[in-house]
Amino acid sequence: MVVTIADRLESPYLANLANRLIAEQSKSGLSKPEFAEFVGMSGSQFRYVRRRLGNPSITMLAEISKKLRVPLYELLEAKPVRDRKNPSGPKMVETIGTVVNERFRKSGLTKQEFAKFLNVSLPQLYLITDGVSNPSLLVLVELAERLNISLWELLGVESPRKAASGAKRAATPKTSRVARLPSQRGA
């Protein structure tokens, strides 16, 4: 998956993160370099995230969330809490692997076909399904879109949604060359 600067600038998640970090830094009374160090970033990483040019990994986001004592979903969405969990970075990475593995098993596709469907390399798919990949935020957003689930379901923040009246949810690939998962074709 290639994440462009345009993707970063258009991302509401990165916009909310940047705005929240700017507000938290201002509220803290710390200088920008001091605040960056406090949340576990370098000065240049902090500068890029503030400008919405950075695309932090899930474990970095979890660390920022922990340091600021603000749930990840509040950093990225600025919405009310509802019934969400606040898992650790390693737990989210593990959940991503579990969810993707489950979807793979239900797909009826080969690993190569499934990697192509997700728009990741085969080695990256293995890292994801083994629960050792540390994907960036926008890669996770695309994975969730391709699996037709919310980002929060992919990360284990929200419980899986129930399909309405037993209907199977269809995957929504970004390109017309990638067909829906075979188990979701209706036959």
Backbone as JSON Lines, residues from 0, in Angstrom:
{"i":0,"aa":"M","n":[0.84,-1.17,0.0],"ca":[0.0,0.0,0.0],"c":[0.88,1.23,0.0]}
{"i":1,"aa":"V","n":[0.61,2.1,-0.9],"ca":[1.35,3.35,-0.97],"c":[0.46,4.44,-0.38]}
{"i":2,"aa":"V","n":[0.99,5.12,0.62],"ca":[0.25,6.21,1.26],"c":[0.89,7.51,0.8]}
{"i":3,"aa":"T","n":[0.11,8.3,0.09],"ca":[0.63,9.54,-0.47],"c":[0.44,10.71,0.5]}
{"i":4,"aa":"I","n":[1.08,11.8,0.19],"ca":[0.9,13.02,0.99],"c":[-0.55,13.47,0.92]}
{"i":5,"aa":"A","n":[-1.17,13.32,-0.25],"ca":[-2.59,13.7,-0.38],"c":[-3.45,12.86,0.57]}
{"i":6,"aa":"D","n":[-3.16,11.55,0.68],"ca":[-3.9,10.69,1.62],"c":[-3.78,11.23,3.03]}
{"i":7,"aa":"R","n":[-2.59,11.62,3.39],"ca":[-2.33,12.11,4.74],"c":[-3.08,13.41,4.99]}
{"i":8,"aa":"L","n":[-3.03,14.32,4.03],"ca":[-3.67,15.62,4.2],"c":[-5.2,15.5,4.24]}
{"i":9,"aa":"E","n":[-5.75,14.48,3.58],"ca":[-7.2,14.29,3.54],"c":[-7.74,13.48,4.71]}
{"i":10,"aa":"S","n":[-6.88,12.86,5.48],"ca":[-7.32,11.96,6.55],"c":[-7.9,12.73,7.74]}
{"i":11,"aa":"P","n":[-9.19,12.47,8.05],"ca":[-9.76,13.11,9.24],"c":[-9.1,12.61,10.53]}
{"i":12,"aa":"Y","n":[-8.62,11.37,10.53],"ca":[-7.94,10.83,11.7],"c":[-6.65,11.61,11.99]}
{"i":13,"aa":"L","n":[-5.87,11.84,10.94],"ca":[-4.62,12.58,11.13],"c":[-4.89,14.04,11.47]}
{"i":14,"aa":"A","n":[-5.97,14.61,10.92],"ca":[-6.33,15.99,11.26],"c":[-6.7,16.09,12.73]}
{"i":15,"aa":"N","n":[-7.52,15.15,13.22],"ca":[-7.9,15.15,14.64],"c":[-6.69,14.94,15.53]}
{"i":16,"aa":"L","n":[-5.8,14.02,15.14],"ca":[-4.59,13.77,15.92],"c":[-3.74,15.04,16.0]}
{"i":17,"aa":"A","n":[-3.52,15.69,14.87],"ca":[-2.71,16.91,14.85],"c":[-3.33,17.98,15.74]}
{"i":18,"aa":"N","n":[-4.63,18.19,15.61],"ca":[-5.3,19.21,16.42],"c":[-5.22,18.89,17.9]}
{"i":19,"aa":"R","n":[-5.4,17.63,18.25],"ca":[-5.36,17.25,19.66],"c":[-3.95,17.4,20.23]}
{"i":20,"aa":"L","n":[-2.94,17.01,19.46],"ca":[-1.57,17.15,19.94],"c":[-1.18,18.61,20.1]}
{"i":21,"aa":"I","n":[-1.6,19.44,19.18],"ca":[-1.32,20.88,19.29],"c":[-1.97,21.44,20.55]}
{"i":22,"aa":"A","n":[-3.23,21.06,20.79],"ca":[-3.94,21.53,21.99],"c":[-3.3,21.02,23.26]}
{"i":23,"aa":"E","n":[-2.93,19.74,23.28],"ca":[-2.3,19.14,24.47],"c":[-0.93,19.77,24.74]}
{"i":24,"aa":"Q","n":[-0.17,20.05,23.69],"ca":[1.14,20.67,23.86],"c":[0.98,22.07,24.42]}
{"i":25,"aa":"S","n":[0.03,22.81,23.9],"ca":[-0.21,24.16,24.38],"c":[-0.65,24.16,25.84]}
{"i":26,"aa":"K","n":[-1.54,23.23,26.19],"ca":[-2.05,23.11,27.54],"c":[-0.96,22.69,28.53]}
{"i":27,"aa":"S","n":[0.0,21.91,28.05],"ca":[1.03,21.36,28.93],"c":[2.04,22.4,29.42]}
{"i":28,"aa":"G","n":[2.21,23.47,28.66],"ca":[3.23,24.45,29.01],"c":[4.64,24.03,28.6]}
{"i":29,"aa":"L","n":[4.76,22.86,27.99],"ca":[6.06,22.37,27.52],"c":[6.38,22.96,26.16]}
{"i":30,"aa":"S","n":[7.65,23.1,25.87],"ca":[8.05,23.51,24.52],"c":[7.73,22.36,23.57]}
{"i":31,"aa":"K","n":[7.76,22.62,22.27],"ca":[7.47,21.57,21.29],"c":[8.45,20.39,21.42]}
{"i":32,"aa":"P","n":[9.77,20.66,21.53],"ca":[10.69,19.53,21.7],"c":[10.46,18.76,23.0]}
{"i":33,"aa":"E","n":[10.17,19.47,24.08],"ca":[9.9,18.8,25.36],"c":[8.64,17.95,25.28]}
{"i":34,"aa":"F","n":[7.62,18.49,24.64],"ca":[6.37,17.74,24.51],"c":[6.57,16.52,23.62]}
{"i":35,"aa":"A","n":[7.3,16.69,22.52],"ca":[7.58,15.57,21.63],"c":[8.27,14.45,22.39]}
{"i":36,"aa":"E","n":[9.27,14.81,23.18],"ca":[9.98,13.81,23.98],"c":[9.04,13.15,25.0]}
{"i":37,"aa":"F","n":[8.18,13.95,25.61],"ca":[7.23,13.42,26.6],"c":[6.33,12.35,26.0]}
{"i":38,"aa":"V","n":[5.83,12.57,24.77],"ca":[4.93,11.6,24.15],"c":[5.66,10.5,23.4]}
{"i":39,"aa":"G","n":[7.01,10.54,23.39],"ca":[7.78,9.47,22.78],"c":[8.09,9.65,21.31]}
{"i":40,"aa":"M","n":[8.13,10.89,20.87],"ca":[8.44,11.17,19.47],"c":[9.71,12.01,19.38]}
{"i":41,"aa":"S","n":[10.32,11.98,18.23],"ca":[11.41,12.92,17.98],"c":[10.77,14.26,17.61]}
{"i":42,"aa":"G","n":[11.57,15.29,17.64],"ca":[11.07,16.61,17.25],"c":[10.56,16.64,15.83]}
{"i":43,"aa":"S","n":[11.29,15.98,14.93],"ca":[10.85,15.98,13.52],"c":[9.58,15.16,13.34]}
{"i":44,"aa":"Q","n":[9.45,14.03,14.05],"ca":[8.2,13.26,13.96],"c":[7.02,14.11,14.42]}
{"i":45,"aa":"F","n":[7.21,14.81,15.53],"ca":[6.15,15.65,16.07],"c":[5.78,16.75,15.07]}
{"i":46,"aa":"R","n":[6.79,17.36,14.45],"ca":[6.55,18.41,13.45],"c":[5.73,17.85,12.28]}
{"i":47,"aa":"Y","n":[6.1,16.66,11.79],"ca":[5.36,16.06,10.67],"c":[3.93,15.71,11.07]}
{"i":48,"aa":"V","n":[3.74,15.17,12.25],"ca":[2.38,14.82,12.68],"c":[1.53,16.08,12.84]}
{"i":49,"aa":"R","n":[2.11,17.13,13.42],"ca":[1.37,18.4,13.57],"c":[0.93,18.95,12.22]}
{"i":50,"aa":"R","n":[1.75,18.74,11.2],"ca":[1.44,19.25,9.86],"c":[0.63,18.24,9.03]}
{"i":51,"aa":"R","n":[0.26,17.11,9.66],"ca":[-0.5,16.03,9.02],"c":[0.27,15.36,7.89]}
{"i":52,"aa":"L","n":[1.58,15.39,7.97],"ca":[2.42,14.73,6.98],"c":[2.96,13.41,7.51]}
{"i":53,"aa":"G","n":[2.87,13.2,8.81],"ca":[3.31,11.95,9.42],"c":[2.17,10.95,9.41]}
{"i":54,"aa":"N","n":[2.53,9.69,9.45],"ca":[1.55,8.6,9.45],"c":[2.02,7.6,10.5]}
{"i":55,"aa":"P","n":[1.77,7.9,11.78],"ca":[2.35,7.09,12.85],"c":[1.84,5.65,12.86]}
{"i":56,"aa":"S","n":[2.69,4.77,13.38],"ca":[2.3,3.37,13.52],"c":[1.32,3.22,14.67]}
{"i":57,"aa":"I","n":[0.66,2.08,14.72],"ca":[-0.33,1.84,15.76],"c":[0.33,1.79,17.13]}
{"i":58,"aa":"T","n":[1.54,1.26,17.23],"ca":[2.18,1.22,18.55],"c":[2.62,2.62,18.99]}
{"i":59,"aa":"M","n":[3.02,3.47,18.06],"ca":[3.36,4.84,18.43],"c":[2.1,5.57,18.9]}
{"i":60,"aa":"L","n":[1.0,5.38,18.2],"ca":[-0.26,6.02,18.59],"c":[-0.7,5.54,19.97]}
{"i":61,"aa":"A","n":[-0.53,4.25,20.23],"ca":[-0.9,3.71,21.55],"c":[-0.03,4.32,22.64]}
{"i":62,"aa":"E","n":[1.23,4.53,22.34],"ca":[2.14,5.14,23.32],"c":[1.76,6.59,23.6]}
{"i":63,"aa":"I","n":[1.43,7.33,22.55],"ca":[0.99,8.72,22.72],"c":[-0.28,8.75,23.56]}
{"i":64,"aa":"S","n":[-1.2,7.86,23.25],"ca":[-2.45,7.76,24.0],"c":[-2.19,7.5,25.48]}
{"i":65,"aa":"K","n":[-1.27,6.59,25.75],"ca":[-0.93,6.23,27.13],"c":[-0.29,7.41,27.86]}
{"i":66,"aa":"K","n":[0.66,8.07,27.21],"ca":[1.36,9.19,27.83],"c":[0.41,10.35,28.14]}
{"i":67,"aa":"L","n":[-0.53,10.59,27.24],"ca":[-1.47,11.7,27.44],"c":[-2.68,11.31,28.28]}
{"i":68,"aa":"R","n":[-2.81,9.98,28.52],"ca":[-3.96,9.46,29.26],"c":[-5.28,9.83,28.57]}
{"i":69,"aa":"V","n":[-5.23,9.69,27.26],"ca":[-6.39,9.96,26.41],"c":[-6.58,8.72,25.54]}
{"i":70,"aa":"P","n":[-7.77,8.11,25.56],"ca":[-7.99,6.93,24.71],"c":[-7.68,7.23,23.24]}
{"i":71,"aa":"L","n":[-7.15,6.24,22.57],"ca":[-6.75,6.38,21.18],"c":[-7.88,6.93,20.32]}
{"i":72,"aa":"Y","n":[-9.09,6.4,20.51],"ca":[-10.2,6.84,19.66],"c":[-10.52,8.31,19.88]}
{"i":73,"aa":"E","n":[-10.25,8.85,21.08],"ca":[-10.46,10.28,21.3],"c":[-9.39,11.1,20.59]}
{"i":74,"aa":"L","n":[-8.17,10.58,20.51],"ca":[-7.12,11.28,19.78],"c":[-7.43,11.36,18.29]}
{"i":75,"aa":"L","n":[-8.03,10.3,17.77],"ca":[-8.23,10.2,16.33],"c":[-9.61,10.61,15.84]}
{"i":76,"aa":"E","n":[-10.6,10.56,16.71],"ca":[-11.96,10.81,16.28],"c":[-12.63,12.0,16.93]}
{"i":77,"aa":"A","n":[-12.28,12.29,18.16],"ca":[-12.92,13.38,18.91],"c":[-14.42,13.16,19.01]}
{"i":78,"aa":"K","n":[-14.83,11.92,19.29],"ca":[-16.24,11.58,19.47],"c":[-16.44,11.04,20.88]}
{"i":79,"aa":"P","n":[-17.69,10.99,21.32],"ca":[-17.96,10.43,22.66],"c":[-17.51,8.97,22.77]}
{"i":80,"aa":"V","n":[-17.27,8.56,23.99],"ca":[-16.68,7.26,24.28],"c":[-17.54,6.08,23.86]}
{"i":81,"aa":"R","n":[-18.8,6.05,24.16],"ca":[-19.69,4.92,23.95],"c":[-19.16,3.69,24.68]}
{"i":82,"aa":"D","n":[-19.27,2.53,24.07],"ca":[-18.86,1.29,24.73],"c":[-17.53,0.77,24.18]}
{"i":83,"aa":"R","n":[-16.57,1.63,24.07],"ca":[-15.29,1.27,23.48],"c":[-14.27,0.87,24.53]}
{"i":84,"aa":"K","n":[-13.37,-0.01,24.11],"ca":[-12.26,-0.43,24.96],"c":[-11.05,0.42,24.6]}
{"i":85,"aa":"N","n":[-10.03,0.37,25.43],"ca":[-8.79,1.1,25.14],"c":[-7.62,0.12,25.24]}
{"i":86,"aa":"P","n":[-7.48,-0.79,24.27],"ca":[-6.41,-1.79,24.34],"c":[-5.03,-1.18,24.16]}
{"i":87,"aa":"S","n":[-4.03,-1.9,24.64],"ca":[-2.64,-1.48,24.48],"c":[-2.2,-1.67,23.03]}
{"i":88,"aa":"G","n":[-1.06,-1.09,22.68],"ca":[-0.52,-1.25,21.33],"c":[-0.31,-2.7,20.95]}
{"i":89,"aa":"P","n":[0.38,-3.5,21.81],"ca":[0.57,-4.91,21.46],"c":[-0.76,-5.68,21.32]}
{"i":90,"aa":"K","n":[-1.73,-5.34,22.14],"ca":[-3.04,-6.01,22.05],"c":[-3.73,-5.67,20.73]}
{"i":91,"aa":"M","n":[-3.61,-4.4,20.29],"ca":[-4.21,-4.02,19.01],"c":[-3.52,-4.74,17.86]}
{"i":92,"aa":"V","n":[-2.19,-4.85,17.9],"ca":[-1.45,-5.55,16.85],"c":[-1.89,-7.01,16.8]}
{"i":93,"aa":"E","n":[-2.08,-7.63,17.97],"ca":[-2.54,-9.02,18.05],"c":[-3.96,-9.13,17.47]}
{"i":94,"aa":"T","n":[-4.82,-8.19,17.81],"ca":[-6.2,-8.23,17.32],"c":[-6.26,-8.07,15.81]}
{"i":95,"aa":"I","n":[-5.44,-7.19,15.26],"ca":[-5.38,-7.04,13.8],"c":[-5.08,-8.39,13.17]}
{"i":96,"aa":"G","n":[-4.08,-9.08,13.7],"ca":[-3.72,-10.41,13.18],"c":[-4.87,-11.39,13.27]}
{"i":97,"aa":"T","n":[-5.56,-11.4,14.4],"ca":[-6.68,-12.32,14.6],"c":[-7.81,-12.03,13.61]}
{"i":98,"aa":"V","n":[-8.16,-10.76,13.47],"ca":[-9.26,-10.37,12.57],"c":[-8.92,-10.7,11.13]}
{"i":99,"aa":"V","n":[-7.72,-10.35,10.69],"ca":[-7.33,-10.61,9.3],"c":[-7.24,-12.11,9.06]}
{"i":100,"aa":"N","n":[-6.71,-12.87,10.01],"ca":[-6.64,-14.32,9.88],"c":[-8.03,-14.93,9.74]}
{"i":101,"aa":"E","n":[-8.96,-14.47,10.56],"ca":[-10.34,-14.97,10.51],"c":[-10.96,-14.68,9.16]}
{"i":102,"aa":"R","n":[-10.77,-13.47,8.66],"ca":[-11.32,-13.1,7.35],"c":[-10.68,-13.92,6.24]}
{"i":103,"aa":"F","n":[-9.38,-14.19,6.36],"ca":[-8.7,-15.01,5.36],"c":[-9.31,-16.41,5.32]}
{"i":104,"aa":"R","n":[-9.46,-17.02,6.5],"ca":[-10.0,-18.39,6.56],"c":[-11.4,-18.46,5.96]}
{"i":105,"aa":"K","n":[-12.21,-17.46,6.15],"ca":[-13.57,-17.44,5.62],"c":[-13.62,-17.09,4.14]}
{"i":106,"aa":"S","n":[-12.55,-16.55,3.6],"ca":[-12.57,-16.04,2.23],"c":[-12.55,-17.12,1.17]}
{"i":107,"aa":"G","n":[-11.88,-18.24,1.46],"ca":[-11.73,-19.28,0.44],"c":[-10.63,-18.93,-0.57]}
{"i":108,"aa":"L","n":[-9.91,-17.86,-0.34],"ca":[-8.83,-17.46,-1.24],"c":[-7.51,-18.07,-0.78]}
{"i":109,"aa":"T","n":[-6.56,-18.12,-1.7],"ca":[-5.2,-18.5,-1.32],"c":[-4.58,-17.29,-0.6]}
{"i":110,"aa":"K","n":[-3.45,-17.51,0.07],"ca":[-2.78,-16.4,0.75],"c":[-2.39,-15.32,-0.26]}
{"i":111,"aa":"Q","n":[-1.91,-15.75,-1.43],"ca":[-1.53,-14.77,-2.46],"c":[-2.72,-13.96,-2.93]}
{"i":112,"aa":"E","n":[-3.84,-14.61,-3.17],"ca":[-5.05,-13.9,-3.6],"c":[-5.55,-12.95,-2.52]}
{"i":113,"aa":"F","n":[-5.49,-13.4,-1.28],"ca":[-5.96,-12.56,-0.18],"c":[-5.04,-11.35,0.01]}
{"i":114,"aa":"A","n":[-3.73,-11.55,-0.13],"ca":[-2.79,-10.43,-0.04],"c":[-3.1,-9.41,-1.14]}
{"i":115,"aa":"K","n":[-3.37,-9.89,-2.34],"ca":[-3.71,-8.99,-3.44],"c":[-5.01,-8.25,-3.14]}
{"i":116,"aa":"F","n":[-5.98,-8.96,-2.6],"ca":[-7.26,-8.35,-2.23],"c":[-7.05,-7.23,-1.22]}
{"i":117,"aa":"L","n":[-6.16,-7.45,-0.25],"ca":[-5.89,-6.44,0.78],"c":[-4.92,-5.36,0.31]}
{"i":118,"aa":"N","n":[-4.29,-5.59,-0.86],"ca":[-3.32,-4.67,-1.41],"c":[-2.06,-4.59,-0.54]}
{"i":119,"aa":"V","n":[-1.63,-5.76,-0.06],"ca":[-0.37,-5.86,0.69],"c":[0.47,-6.95,0.04]}
{"i":120,"aa":"S","n":[1.75,-6.93,0.32],"ca":[2.61,-7.99,-0.19],"c":[2.34,-9.27,0.61]}
{"i":121,"aa":"L","n":[2.74,-10.4,0.06],"ca":[2.57,-11.67,0.76],"c":[3.36,-11.69,2.07]}
{"i":122,"aa":"P","n":[4.63,-11.23,2.07],"ca":[5.35,-11.19,3.36],"c":[4.65,-10.28,4.39]}
{"i":123,"aa":"Q","n":[4.09,-9.16,3.93],"ca":[3.38,-8.27,4.86],"c":[2.13,-8.97,5.41]}
{"i":124,"aa":"L","n":[1.44,-9.72,4.58],"ca":[0.26,-10.45,5.05],"c":[0.66,-11.44,6.14]}
{"i":125,"aa":"Y","n":[1.77,-12.14,5.95],"ca":[2.24,-13.07,6.98],"c":[2.56,-12.35,8.29]}
{"i":126,"aa":"L","n":[3.19,-11.2,8.2],"ca":[3.48,-10.43,9.42],"c":[2.2,-9.98,10.12]}
{"i":127,"aa":"I","n":[1.21,-9.57,9.32],"ca":[-0.07,-9.14,9.89],"c":[-0.76,-10.3,10.57]}
{"i":128,"aa":"T","n":[-0.89,-11.43,9.87],"ca":[-1.62,-12.56,10.43],"c":[-0.89,-13.21,11.59]}
{"i":129,"aa":"D","n":[0.43,-13.04,11.66],"ca":[1.19,-13.55,12.8],"c":[1.12,-12.6,14.0]}
{"i":130,"aa":"G","n":[0.5,-11.43,13.8],"ca":[0.34,-10.47,14.9],"c":[1.64,-9.77,15.27]}
{"i":131,"aa":"V","n":[2.54,-9.6,14.3],"ca":[3.81,-8.94,14.59],"c":[4.02,-7.69,13.73]}
{"i":132,"aa":"S","n":[3.1,-7.38,12.86],"ca":[3.21,-6.19,12.03],"c":[2.84,-4.96,12.85]}
{"i":133,"aa":"N","n":[3.42,-3.85,12.53],"ca":[3.14,-2.59,13.22],"c":[2.72,-1.57,12.16]}
{"i":134,"aa":"P","n":[1.54,-1.78,11.57],"ca":[1.14,-0.93,10.44],"c":[0.87,0.51,10.87]}
{"i":135,"aa":"S","n":[0.99,1.39,9.91],"ca":[0.68,2.8,10.15],"c":[-0.83,2.99,10.13]}
{"i":136,"aa":"L","n":[-1.25,4.12,10.62],"ca":[-2.67,4.43,10.73],"c":[-3.4,4.33,9.4]}
{"i":137,"aa":"L","n":[-2.85,4.95,8.36],"ca":[-3.57,4.94,7.08],"c":[-3.59,3.57,6.42]}
{"i":138,"aa":"V","n":[-2.58,2.75,6.67],"ca":[-2.61,1.36,6.18],"c":[-3.76,0.62,6.88]}
{"i":139,"aa":"L","n":[-3.91,0.86,8.17],"ca":[-5.01,0.23,8.91],"c":[-6.37,0.69,8.42]}
{"i":140,"aa":"V","n":[-6.47,1.96,8.09],"ca":[-7.74,2.49,7.57],"c":[-8.09,1.77,6.27]}
{"i":141,"aa":"E","n":[-7.1,1.6,5.4],"ca":[-7.36,0.9,4.13],"c":[-7.69,-0.57,4.36]}
{"i":142,"aa":"L","n":[-6.98,-1.23,5.26],"ca":[-7.3,-2.63,5.57],"c":[-8.74,-2.75,6.05]}
{"i":143,"aa":"A","n":[-9.14,-1.88,6.95],"ca":[-10.51,-1.92,7.47],"c":[-11.52,-1.71,6.35]}
{"i":144,"aa":"E","n":[-11.24,-0.76,5.46],"ca":[-12.15,-0.52,4.33],"c":[-12.26,-1.76,3.45]}
{"i":145,"aa":"R","n":[-11.13,-2.38,3.14],"ca":[-11.14,-3.56,2.27],"c":[-11.84,-4.74,2.93]}
{"i":146,"aa":"L","n":[-11.78,-4.82,4.25],"ca":[-12.46,-5.91,4.98],"c":[-13.9,-5.54,5.32]}
{"i":147,"aa":"N","n":[-14.3,-4.32,4.99],"ca":[-15.64,-3.81,5.25],"c":[-15.99,-3.83,6.74]}
{"i":148,"aa":"I","n":[-15.04,-3.39,7.54],"ca":[-15.26,-3.25,8.97],"c":[-14.74,-1.89,9.4]}
{"i":149,"aa":"S","n":[-15.1,-1.48,10.59],"ca":[-14.59,-0.19,11.07],"c":[-13.14,-0.34,11.53]}
{"i":150,"aa":"L","n":[-12.45,0.77,11.53],"ca":[-11.09,0.79,12.06],"c":[-11.09,0.28,13.49]}
{"i":151,"aa":"W","n":[-12.09,0.67,14.25],"ca":[-12.17,0.32,15.67],"c":[-12.42,-1.17,15.88]}
{"i":152,"aa":"E","n":[-13.16,-1.78,14.97],"ca":[-13.36,-3.24,15.04],"c":[-12.05,-3.96,14.71]}
{"i":153,"aa":"L","n":[-11.32,-3.46,13.72],"ca":[-10.04,-4.06,13.34],"c":[-9.03,-4.01,14.48]}
{"i":154,"aa":"L","n":[-9.09,-2.94,15.28],"ca":[-8.15,-2.75,16.39],"c":[-8.62,-3.36,17.7]}
{"i":155,"aa":"G","n":[-9.86,-3.85,17.74],"ca":[-10.39,-4.42,18.97],"c":[-10.91,-3.38,19.96]}
{"i":156,"aa":"V","n":[-11.11,-2.17,19.48],"ca":[-11.65,-1.09,20.32],"c":[-13.16,-1.26,20.47]}
{"i":157,"aa":"E","n":[-13.82,-1.68,19.38],"ca":[-15.25,-1.95,19.39],"c":[-15.48,-3.43,19.09]}
{"i":158,"aa":"S","n":[-16.57,-3.95,19.6],"ca":[-16.95,-5.33,19.3],"c":[-17.38,-5.43,17.85]}
{"i":159,"aa":"P","n":[-17.23,-6.62,17.25],"ca":[-17.65,-6.79,15.86],"c":[-19.14,-6.48,15.69]}
{"i":160,"aa":"R","n":[-19.45,-5.85,14.56],"ca":[-20.84,-5.54,14.24],"c":[-21.54,-6.82,13.81]}
{"i":161,"aa":"K","n":[-22.83,-6.86,14.05],"ca":[-23.65,-7.97,13.57],"c":[-24.16,-7.63,12.18]}
{"i":162,"aa":"A","n":[-24.13,-8.6,11.28],"ca":[-24.67,-8.38,9.95],"c":[-26.18,-8.3,10.05]}
{"i":163,"aa":"A","n":[-26.78,-7.33,9.38],"ca":[-28.22,-7.12,9.45],"c":[-28.97,-8.3,8.85]}
{"i":164,"aa":"S","n":[-29.94,-8.81,9.55],"ca":[-30.83,-9.91,9.15],"c":[-30.1,-11.06,8.47]}
{"i":165,"aa":"G","n":[-28.96,-11.41,9.01],"ca":[-28.23,-12.57,8.52],"c":[-27.54,-12.37,7.2]}
{"i":166,"aa":"A","n":[-27.69,-11.2,6.59],"ca":[-27.04,-10.95,5.31],"c":[-25.53,-10.85,5.51]}
{"i":167,"aa":"K","n":[-24.78,-11.35,4.56],"ca":[-23.33,-11.28,4.64],"c":[-22.89,-9.93,4.11]}
{"i":168,"aa":"R","n":[-21.92,-9.32,4.81],"ca":[-21.39,-8.04,4.36],"c":[-20.43,-8.27,3.21]}
{"i":169,"aa":"A","n":[-20.49,-7.41,2.24],"ca":[-19.6,-7.53,1.09],"c":[-18.36,-6.68,1.33]}
{"i":170,"aa":"A","n":[-17.24,-7.17,0.83],"ca":[-16.02,-6.38,0.89],"c":[-16.12,-5.29,-0.16]}
{"i":171,"aa":"T","n":[-15.49,-4.18,0.07],"ca":[-15.57,-3.07,-0.86],"c":[-14.18,-2.7,-1.33]}
{"i":172,"aa":"P","n":[-13.66,-3.43,-2.32],"ca":[-12.32,-3.13,-2.8],"c":[-12.27,-1.78,-3.49]}
{"i":173,"aa":"K","n":[-11.07,-1.17,-3.47],"ca":[-10.91,0.14,-4.08],"c":[-10.75,0.06,-5.59]}
{"i":174,"aa":"T","n":[-10.35,-1.09,-6.09],"ca":[-10.17,-1.21,-7.53],"c":[-11.15,-2.24,-8.07]}
{"i":175,"aa":"S","n":[-11.55,-2.04,-9.31],"ca":[-12.52,-2.96,-9.9],"c":[-11.89,-4.31,-10.23]}
{"i":176,"aa":"R","n":[-10.56,-4.41,-10.27],"ca":[-9.91,-5.68,-10.59],"c":[-10.0,-6.68,-9.45]}
{"i":177,"aa":"V","n":[-10.25,-6.19,-8.24],"ca":[-10.32,-7.09,-7.09],"c":[-11.78,-7.41,-6.83]}
{"i":178,"aa":"A","n":[-12.12,-8.68,-6.93],"ca":[-13.51,-9.1,-6.71],"c":[-13.8,-9.21,-5.22]}
{"i":179,"aa":"R","n":[-15.08,-9.27,-4.9],"ca":[-15.46,-9.49,-3.51],"c":[-14.97,-10.85,-3.06]}
{"i":180,"aa":"L","n":[-14.87,-11.02,-1.75],"ca":[-14.46,-12.32,-1.23],"c":[-15.44,-13.38,-1.71]}
{"i":181,"aa":"P","n":[-14.95,-14.56,-2.12],"ca":[-15.84,-15.6,-2.62],"c":[-16.97,-15.95,-1.68]}
{"i":182,"aa":"S","n":[-16.71,-16.01,-0.39],"ca":[-17.77,-16.38,0.57],"c":[-18.83,-15.31,0.67]}
{"i":183,"aa":"Q","n":[-18.6,-14.15,0.06],"ca":[-19.55,-13.05,0.15],"c":[-20.25,-12.8,-1.18]}
{"i":184,"aa":"R","n":[-20.09,-13.69,-2.12],"ca":[-20.7,-13.48,-3.44],"c":[-22.16,-13.91,-3.49]}
{"i":185,"aa":"G","n":[-22.64,-14.57,-2.44],"ca":[-24.06,-14.92,-2.38],"c":[-24.38,-16.32,-2.86]}
{"i":186,"aa":"A","n":[-23.4,-17.05,-3.4],"ca":[-23.7,-18.41,-3.86],"c":[-22.8,-19.41,-3.19]}
